[in-house]
Amino acid sequence: MSTKKKIIVTGGAGYIGSHTIIGLMTSEETEVISIDNYSNSSEKTYDRIEEITGKKPRYYNCDLCDEKNLRAIFNTEKNIDGIIHFAAFKSVPESVADPLLYYRNNILSLYNLLSVCRDENISCFIFSSSCSVYGNISKLPVNEETPLSKPESPYASTKIMGEQMMNDFSASMKGMSSVALRYFNPVGAHPTGLNGELPRNRPNNLFPVITQTAIGKLKEMTVFGNDYPTRDGTCIRDYVHVCDIAQAHVFAMNYLLNGKQTKPFDVMNLGTGDGVTVMEAIDAFEKATGIRPNVQMGARRAGDVVAIYSDCAKAKSLLGWNAATDLNEMVSSSWKWEQHLKKEI
Protein backbone atom coordinates (compact mmCIF):
# COMPACT_ATOMS: atom_id res chain seq x y z
CA MET A 1 0.00 0.00 0.00
CA SER A 2 1.35 3.43 -1.02
CA THR A 3 2.30 5.81 1.77
CA LYS A 4 2.55 8.79 -0.56
CA LYS A 5 0.77 11.95 0.47
CA LYS A 6 -1.84 13.01 -2.10
CA ILE A 7 -1.89 16.78 -2.56
CA ILE A 8 -4.29 18.67 -4.79
CA VAL A 9 -3.05 21.97 -6.21
CA THR A 10 -5.72 24.24 -7.67
CA GLY A 11 -4.47 26.61 -10.33
CA GLY A 12 -1.61 24.19 -10.84
CA ALA A 13 -0.89 25.33 -14.40
CA GLY A 14 -0.52 28.91 -13.22
CA TYR A 15 2.57 30.85 -12.26
CA ILE A 16 2.98 30.09 -8.56
CA GLY A 17 1.02 26.83 -8.72
CA SER A 18 3.31 25.29 -11.34
CA HIS A 19 6.46 26.20 -9.41
CA THR A 20 4.93 24.74 -6.26
CA ILE A 21 4.13 21.51 -8.11
CA ILE A 22 7.78 21.37 -9.21
CA GLY A 23 8.79 21.73 -5.56
CA LEU A 24 6.34 19.07 -4.39
CA MET A 25 7.36 16.62 -7.11
CA THR A 26 10.99 16.62 -6.06
CA SER A 27 9.85 14.35 -3.21
CA GLU A 28 9.14 10.71 -3.94
CA GLU A 29 6.73 10.76 -1.00
CA THR A 30 4.27 13.14 -2.66
CA GLU A 31 1.63 12.50 -5.33
CA VAL A 32 0.36 15.69 -6.97
CA ILE A 33 -2.96 16.29 -8.71
CA SER A 34 -3.58 19.61 -10.46
CA ILE A 35 -6.93 21.28 -11.09
CA ASP A 36 -7.10 24.26 -13.46
CA ASN A 37 -9.53 25.71 -15.99
CA TYR A 38 -6.74 27.49 -17.93
CA SER A 39 -8.47 30.88 -17.79
CA ASN A 40 -5.03 32.47 -17.40
CA SER A 41 -2.74 29.51 -18.07
CA SER A 42 -2.18 26.57 -20.42
CA GLU A 43 -2.01 22.78 -20.34
CA LYS A 44 1.46 23.15 -21.91
CA THR A 45 2.68 24.07 -18.43
CA TYR A 46 2.55 20.38 -17.48
CA ASP A 47 5.01 19.60 -20.28
CA ARG A 48 7.35 22.20 -18.80
CA ILE A 49 6.98 20.63 -15.36
CA GLU A 50 7.84 17.25 -16.84
CA GLU A 51 10.88 18.69 -18.63
CA ILE A 52 12.19 20.03 -15.33
CA THR A 53 11.25 17.16 -12.97
CA GLY A 54 10.98 14.15 -15.28
CA LYS A 55 7.40 13.65 -14.05
CA LYS A 56 4.00 15.00 -14.95
CA PRO A 57 1.19 15.43 -12.42
CA ARG A 58 -2.29 14.08 -13.04
CA TYR A 59 -4.50 16.98 -13.98
CA TYR A 60 -8.11 17.91 -14.47
CA ASN A 61 -9.79 20.72 -16.39
CA CYS A 62 -12.33 22.19 -13.99
CA ASP A 63 -13.81 25.55 -13.06
CA LEU A 64 -13.94 25.45 -9.26
CA CYS A 65 -17.19 27.41 -9.39
CA ASP A 66 -18.75 24.32 -11.00
CA GLU A 67 -19.42 22.30 -7.85
CA LYS A 68 -20.74 19.24 -9.70
CA ASN A 69 -17.61 18.89 -11.81
CA LEU A 70 -15.41 19.57 -8.79
CA ARG A 71 -17.08 16.86 -6.71
CA ALA A 72 -16.69 14.40 -9.58
CA ILE A 73 -12.91 14.87 -9.34
CA PHE A 74 -12.92 14.13 -5.62
CA ASN A 75 -15.08 11.06 -6.24
CA THR A 76 -12.26 9.83 -8.50
CA GLU A 77 -9.34 11.02 -6.37
CA LYS A 78 -9.98 9.50 -2.96
CA ASN A 79 -7.95 9.90 0.23
CA ILE A 80 -6.65 13.40 -0.41
CA ASP A 81 -4.25 14.51 2.33
CA GLY A 82 -4.10 18.21 1.60
CA ILE A 83 -5.13 21.05 -0.72
CA ILE A 84 -3.14 24.08 -1.84
CA HIS A 85 -5.56 26.60 -3.30
CA PHE A 86 -4.07 29.06 -5.81
CA ALA A 87 -6.90 29.27 -8.35
CA ALA A 88 -8.23 32.83 -8.28
CA PHE A 89 -8.36 35.93 -10.42
CA LYS A 90 -5.57 38.28 -9.33
CA SER A 91 -5.47 41.49 -11.39
CA VAL A 92 -6.05 44.60 -9.28
CA PRO A 93 -7.05 46.82 -12.27
CA GLU A 94 -9.40 44.14 -13.64
CA SER A 95 -11.04 43.74 -10.25
CA VAL A 96 -11.68 47.49 -10.12
CA ALA A 97 -13.22 47.38 -13.60
CA ASP A 98 -15.29 44.21 -13.01
CA PRO A 99 -15.73 43.58 -9.28
CA LEU A 100 -18.56 41.05 -9.65
CA LEU A 101 -16.29 38.79 -11.70
CA TYR A 102 -13.86 38.71 -8.78
CA TYR A 103 -16.46 38.25 -6.05
CA ARG A 104 -18.08 35.35 -7.87
CA ASN A 105 -14.91 33.53 -8.90
CA ASN A 106 -12.69 34.04 -5.87
CA ILE A 107 -15.37 33.52 -3.19
CA LEU A 108 -17.50 30.79 -4.78
CA SER A 109 -14.47 28.68 -5.72
CA LEU A 110 -13.24 28.75 -2.11
CA TYR A 111 -16.73 27.99 -0.80
CA ASN A 112 -16.99 24.93 -3.03
CA LEU A 113 -13.55 23.66 -2.01
CA LEU A 114 -14.28 24.04 1.69
CA SER A 115 -17.58 22.21 1.22
CA VAL A 116 -15.66 19.33 -0.30
CA CYS A 117 -13.14 19.42 2.57
CA ARG A 118 -16.01 19.10 5.04
CA ASP A 119 -17.64 16.20 3.19
CA GLU A 120 -14.41 14.35 2.35
CA ASN A 121 -12.77 15.06 5.73
CA ILE A 122 -9.72 16.80 4.23
CA SER A 123 -8.06 18.62 7.10
CA CYS A 124 -4.91 20.28 5.67
CA PHE A 125 -5.50 23.38 3.56
CA ILE A 126 -3.26 26.22 2.34
CA PHE A 127 -4.99 29.37 1.11
CA SER A 128 -3.20 31.66 -1.33
CA SER A 129 -3.59 35.11 0.17
CA SER A 130 -1.89 38.42 -0.49
CA CYS A 131 -0.21 41.43 1.06
CA SER A 132 -3.05 43.44 -0.49
CA VAL A 133 -5.09 42.62 2.64
CA TYR A 134 -3.02 45.20 4.55
CA GLY A 135 -4.10 48.13 2.36
CA ASN A 136 -2.23 51.42 2.77
CA ILE A 137 -0.14 51.12 5.94
CA SER A 138 1.89 53.97 7.43
CA LYS A 139 4.04 51.77 9.68
CA LEU A 140 6.33 49.38 7.79
CA PRO A 141 7.28 46.60 7.62
CA VAL A 142 3.97 44.83 8.22
CA ASN A 143 3.72 41.67 10.29
CA GLU A 144 0.83 39.30 10.87
CA GLU A 145 -0.40 41.36 13.84
CA THR A 146 -0.65 44.56 11.77
CA PRO A 147 -4.32 45.65 11.68
CA LEU A 148 -5.82 45.37 8.21
CA SER A 149 -6.67 48.71 6.61
CA LYS A 150 -9.43 49.47 4.13
CA PRO A 151 -8.90 47.28 1.05
CA GLU A 152 -7.84 49.29 -1.99
CA SER A 153 -9.44 46.96 -4.57
CA PRO A 154 -12.14 44.30 -4.95
CA TYR A 155 -9.29 41.79 -5.40
CA ALA A 156 -7.97 42.67 -1.94
CA SER A 157 -11.50 42.43 -0.54
CA THR A 158 -11.84 38.86 -1.84
CA LYS A 159 -8.63 37.88 -0.06
CA ILE A 160 -9.81 39.38 3.23
CA MET A 161 -13.13 37.56 2.84
CA GLY A 162 -11.31 34.35 1.94
CA GLU A 163 -9.20 34.52 5.09
CA GLN A 164 -12.33 35.09 7.18
CA MET A 165 -14.01 32.09 5.54
CA MET A 166 -10.93 30.00 6.28
CA ASN A 167 -10.88 31.12 9.89
CA ASP A 168 -14.57 30.46 10.52
CA PHE A 169 -14.62 27.14 8.69
CA SER A 170 -11.45 25.85 10.34
CA ALA A 171 -12.81 26.70 13.79
CA SER A 172 -15.98 24.74 13.04
CA MET A 173 -14.36 21.58 11.64
CA LYS A 174 -12.74 19.22 14.11
CA GLY A 175 -9.12 18.46 13.28
CA MET A 176 -8.82 21.18 10.64
CA SER A 177 -5.35 22.68 10.17
CA SER A 178 -5.14 25.52 7.67
CA VAL A 179 -2.96 28.50 6.89
CA ALA A 180 -3.22 31.59 4.69
CA LEU A 181 0.11 32.55 3.16
CA ARG A 182 0.17 36.27 2.47
CA TYR A 183 2.70 36.78 -0.24
CA PHE A 184 4.00 40.03 -1.39
CA ASN A 185 5.08 40.32 -5.05
CA PRO A 186 6.16 37.00 -6.60
CA VAL A 187 8.56 37.48 -9.51
CA GLY A 188 11.25 35.61 -11.43
CA ALA A 189 11.29 32.19 -13.07
CA HIS A 190 12.69 28.70 -12.56
CA PRO A 191 16.51 28.78 -12.71
CA THR A 192 16.45 26.50 -15.77
CA GLY A 193 14.57 29.20 -17.65
CA LEU A 194 11.97 26.59 -18.62
CA ASN A 195 9.04 27.85 -16.53
CA GLY A 196 7.86 31.28 -15.52
CA GLU A 197 5.04 33.79 -15.58
CA LEU A 198 2.97 33.58 -18.77
CA PRO A 199 -0.27 35.59 -18.63
CA ARG A 200 -2.72 34.94 -21.45
CA ASN A 201 -3.46 38.62 -21.97
CA ARG A 202 -1.43 41.82 -21.63
CA PRO A 203 0.41 41.46 -18.30
CA ASN A 204 -0.39 43.62 -15.28
CA ASN A 205 2.53 42.55 -13.10
CA LEU A 206 5.73 44.57 -13.33
CA PHE A 207 8.34 41.95 -14.25
CA PRO A 208 6.64 40.43 -17.32
CA VAL A 209 5.86 43.98 -18.46
CA ILE A 210 9.57 44.81 -18.18
CA THR A 211 10.76 41.70 -20.04
CA GLN A 212 8.08 41.88 -22.75
CA THR A 213 8.99 45.51 -23.39
CA ALA A 214 12.70 44.72 -23.43
CA ILE A 215 12.27 41.91 -25.95
CA GLY A 216 9.93 43.92 -28.17
CA LYS A 217 6.55 42.27 -27.52
CA LEU A 218 5.39 45.57 -26.06
CA LYS A 219 6.38 48.88 -27.62
CA GLU A 220 6.66 50.62 -24.27
CA MET A 221 5.78 50.20 -20.61
CA THR A 222 4.00 52.62 -18.32
CA VAL A 223 5.01 53.38 -14.75
CA PHE A 224 1.76 54.25 -13.01
CA GLY A 225 2.53 57.30 -10.91
CA ASN A 226 5.84 59.00 -10.08
CA ASP A 227 4.43 61.43 -7.51
CA TYR A 228 4.02 59.07 -4.54
CA PRO A 229 5.67 59.99 -1.20
CA THR A 230 8.56 57.55 -1.78
CA ARG A 231 12.28 58.03 -2.44
CA ASP A 232 11.83 58.30 -6.23
CA GLY A 233 8.08 58.90 -6.45
CA THR A 234 7.15 55.36 -7.58
CA CYS A 235 5.39 52.67 -5.58
CA ILE A 236 7.39 50.44 -3.23
CA ARG A 237 6.90 46.68 -3.25
CA ASP A 238 8.50 43.61 -1.67
CA TYR A 239 9.55 41.46 -4.64
CA VAL A 240 10.15 37.80 -3.76
CA HIS A 241 11.31 35.02 -6.06
CA VAL A 242 8.61 32.58 -7.15
CA CYS A 243 10.78 29.56 -6.27
CA ASP A 244 11.14 30.86 -2.71
CA ILE A 245 7.35 31.25 -2.55
CA ALA A 246 6.92 27.71 -3.89
CA GLN A 247 9.31 26.32 -1.29
CA ALA A 248 7.30 28.02 1.45
CA HIS A 249 4.18 26.15 0.29
CA VAL A 250 6.05 22.84 0.41
CA PHE A 251 7.30 23.64 3.92
CA ALA A 252 3.83 24.78 5.02
CA MET A 253 2.13 21.61 3.76
CA ASN A 254 4.65 19.44 5.60
CA TYR A 255 4.09 21.61 8.68
CA LEU A 256 0.35 20.94 8.53
CA LEU A 257 0.60 17.26 7.62
CA ASN A 258 3.00 16.63 10.50
CA GLY A 259 0.58 18.19 12.99
CA LYS A 260 2.91 21.01 13.99
CA GLN A 261 0.29 23.77 13.82
CA THR A 262 -1.35 24.25 17.19
CA LYS A 263 -4.43 26.20 16.06
CA PRO A 264 -7.09 25.51 13.40
CA PHE A 265 -6.09 28.53 11.26
CA ASP A 266 -3.09 30.82 11.01
CA VAL A 267 -1.60 33.46 8.70
CA MET A 268 2.01 34.00 7.61
CA ASN A 269 3.78 36.62 5.50
CA LEU A 270 6.05 35.59 2.63
CA GLY A 271 8.45 38.25 1.38
CA THR A 272 12.06 39.40 1.56
CA GLY A 273 11.54 42.26 4.00
CA ASP A 274 13.07 44.74 1.54
CA GLY A 275 11.08 47.48 -0.18
CA VAL A 276 12.04 48.15 -3.81
CA THR A 277 10.58 50.97 -5.91
CA VAL A 278 9.26 50.36 -9.42
CA MET A 279 12.11 52.42 -10.88
CA GLU A 280 14.69 50.53 -8.80
CA ALA A 281 13.37 47.25 -10.24
CA ILE A 282 13.68 48.65 -13.77
CA ASP A 283 17.22 49.86 -13.01
CA ALA A 284 18.10 46.39 -11.64
CA PHE A 285 16.89 44.82 -14.89
CA GLU A 286 19.08 47.18 -16.92
CA LYS A 287 22.07 46.44 -14.70
CA ALA A 288 21.62 42.67 -15.05
CA THR A 289 20.92 42.58 -18.79
CA GLY A 290 22.34 45.78 -20.26
CA ILE A 291 18.90 46.55 -21.75
CA ARG A 292 16.81 49.58 -20.84
CA PRO A 293 13.12 49.06 -21.63
CA ASN A 294 11.19 51.96 -23.12
CA VAL A 295 9.57 53.54 -20.04
CA GLN A 296 6.78 56.11 -20.07
CA MET A 297 5.39 57.83 -17.00
CA GLY A 298 1.65 57.66 -16.47
CA ALA A 299 -0.99 58.64 -13.94
CA ARG A 300 -1.58 56.71 -10.75
CA ARG A 301 -3.56 53.49 -11.15
CA ALA A 302 -6.72 52.84 -9.14
CA GLY A 303 -6.25 50.16 -6.48
CA ASP A 304 -2.49 50.55 -6.01
CA VAL A 305 -1.11 51.05 -2.50
CA VAL A 306 1.81 53.43 -1.99
CA ALA A 307 4.25 51.10 -0.23
CA ILE A 308 4.26 47.64 1.29
CA TYR A 309 6.96 45.30 2.50
CA SER A 310 7.09 42.50 4.99
CA ASP A 311 8.30 41.23 8.29
CA CYS A 312 8.63 37.47 7.70
CA ALA A 313 9.98 36.41 11.10
CA LYS A 314 6.92 34.21 11.72
CA ALA A 315 7.43 32.05 8.61
CA LYS A 316 11.11 31.72 9.49
CA SER A 317 10.31 30.68 13.06
CA LEU A 318 7.49 28.22 12.31
CA LEU A 319 8.44 26.88 8.88
CA GLY A 320 12.20 27.40 8.84
CA TRP A 321 11.67 29.41 5.63
CA ASN A 322 13.70 32.29 4.29
CA ALA A 323 13.56 34.17 0.98
CA ALA A 324 17.02 33.27 -0.32
CA THR A 325 17.05 34.85 -3.80
CA ASP A 326 18.26 38.41 -4.44
CA LEU A 327 16.87 41.02 -6.84
CA ASN A 328 19.57 40.38 -9.43
CA GLU A 329 18.56 36.72 -9.73
CA MET A 330 14.89 37.71 -9.85
CA VAL A 331 15.39 39.92 -12.91
CA SER A 332 17.96 37.59 -14.50
CA SER A 333 15.71 34.54 -14.28
CA SER A 334 12.75 36.56 -15.62
CA TRP A 335 14.84 37.54 -18.63
CA LYS A 336 16.05 33.98 -19.16
CA TRP A 337 12.42 32.82 -19.25
CA GLU A 338 11.44 35.57 -21.71
CA GLN A 339 14.30 34.55 -24.00
CA HIS A 340 13.21 30.91 -23.78
CA LEU A 341 9.68 31.88 -24.83
CA LYS A 342 11.11 33.66 -27.88
CA LYS A 343 12.83 30.41 -28.92
CA GLU A 344 9.54 28.49 -28.57
CA ILE A 345 7.80 30.68 -31.15
Secondary structure, DSSP 8 states (H G I E B T S, - for coil): ----EEEEEETTTSHHHHHHHHHHTTSTTEEEEEEE--SSS-THHHHHHHHHHS---EEEE--TT-HHHHHHHHHHS-S--EEEE--S---HHHHHH-HHHHIIIIIHHHHHHHHHHHHHT--EEEEEEEGGGG-S-SSSSB-TTS-----SSHHHHHHHHHHHHHHHHHHHSTT-EEEEEEE-EEE---TTSS-----SSS--SHHHHHHHHHHTSSS-EEEE-S-SSSSSSS-EE-EEEHHHHHHHHHHHHHHHHTT---SSEEEEEES-S--EEHHHHHHHHHHHHS----EEEE---TT--SB--B--HHHHHHH-------HHHHHHHHHHHHHHHHHH-
